[in-house]
Amino acid sequence: MANPVLHPVRHYLNTGLGVGSWLLTRDHKRIALLYLAAVTFFFFVGGAFAVLIRLELATPAGDMVGDDTYNKLFTMHGVMMVFFFLIPAIPAVLGNFLVPLMIGAKDLAFPKLNLLSWYIFMAGATFTMYAVVTGGLDTGWTFYTPYSTVSSNTNVISAAVGIFVTGFSSILTGLNFIVTIHRMRAPGMTWFRLPLFIWSHYAASLIMVLGTPVIAITLLLVAAERLFHFGIFDPAVGGDPVLFQHLFWFYSHPAVYIMILPAMGVVSELIAAFCRKQIFGYTFVAFASLGIAVLGFLVWGHHMFVAGQSVYAALIFGHQ
């Protein structure tokens, strides 16, 4: 009897092999791999800047690059690593790949929006890379005013616009996760049967949706003030540079938890899998993830103890 012909199983890697099938895909697993390729590229770009920084510091004289170039290397390393690797890495890659699989959904709630978020991410990265390759940026990744709005003669506007655009990618990804977790869980997958990986991504998504618009608008205001000389942050024309710090850290402190909460979810799943036991205190860990997301918005002032805020504000933030 002749051997039956075995047809290969169709899956996300061999459904379509052309470039177009990847660039137009709505499969959450393929989009996760697109994000993986993108964030890996930016990791190596940021890592290259880090190598140059360490080479400069290898000798006491610091004789490899000049002071201005060193400031640019330091800034561009921070921008690449924070906005284009650390923040999107786990949510956009592992989150996109695993969230639907772990709750029993066929895909994320908005597949087209998911693909759009990757294109927006790449568009924002393109603006930022333009700033990198056409002279660089020297403000520090924090873009502190009034230096970024008045004094710096580097490509602040294109970098700020790039991060502004990238913010929409983060917002759409977080929105997609929230709706998917709320509305597309398999029958019987109640809230307290969700894996802790899902809880951690749900908490991080709340920060992405609520916090990212603040940093996006703040950096857009930096670009606008630099172009049109508004008096928003520049004290010479009635602005307040400390206002920028409040707005910046209102997002950038919770952003720490966009990075760490999904990683904590990964660790929780790995421990449970390799110990072959359920996580002790599951409910506590789940609520702690949400608590971290909420409380992260209330402690930004501890980045600003030397910025001139009142003693009473410093006292409150210090006790938090």
Helices and strands as residue ranges (DSSP letters): H 19-23, H 28-56, H 67-81, I 82-86, H 87-88, I 89-95, H 96-103, H 111-133, I 147-151, H 156-183, G 191-193, H 196-228, G 235-237, H 241-275, H 282-295, G 296-298, G 300-303, H 311-319
